[in-house]
């Protein structure tokens, strides 16, 4: 058994979630997977480029951005273990509609397009997994679009902080620059809202960290029309 296949078998034996995805994958396809480890920020797929591979995240986090012609980024979502990349573009070999970049170290399972197309023709288990997860992702995207349209920036920031805070300590590890990417607005706009919330005593600001001082006040802002 070659070293790459040994790494894949070891992963399948230890990780139940990845095993469930690949448990009916034919051996002739399974042995074509490559297990690759990337250091922080090293896994990058550029927007507009064609990539003839299918990717499954085995560990770590990968950010999905849309980039403007001037280089401004809007963070669509973050993928994690069990998520996959390239399914939208691989059939017609079109350029990626977004930029993909790892956040920290990641382990990725990679499969060439030819073998991916063979796989989905023969594996009912993975076909069902793809349909289910594509529906889940579409649902989350629609929710995000609705929130971006219906709520003010202040409400959206409050909602983000409430959703992502550490419950015991009530803080969120995030900078205003990254938060501006999440909100698809300028850093100046985000800083203006954060300053208002701090002056009202609702939050405290440290470098790369936002502490929630008054959770009820943030929830009240969300309920305002």
Secondary structure as UniProt FT lines:
FT   HELIX           3..14
FT   HELIX           16..22
FT   TURN            23..24
FT   HELIX           27..30
FT   TURN            31..32
FT   STRAND          34..38
FT   TURN            40..41
FT   STRAND          44..45
FT   TURN            47..48
FT   STRAND          53..67
FT   TURN            69..70
FT   STRAND          73..79
FT   TURN            81..82
FT   STRAND          84..85
FT   TURN            87..93
FT   STRAND          99..112
FT   HELIX           113..122
FT   HELIX           124..150
FT   HELIX           153..164
FT   TURN            167..169
FT   STRAND          171..172
FT   HELIX           176..183
FT   HELIX           187..199
FT   TURN            200..201
FT   STRAND          203..206
FT   TURN            207..208
FT   STRAND          209..212
FT   HELIX           215..223
//
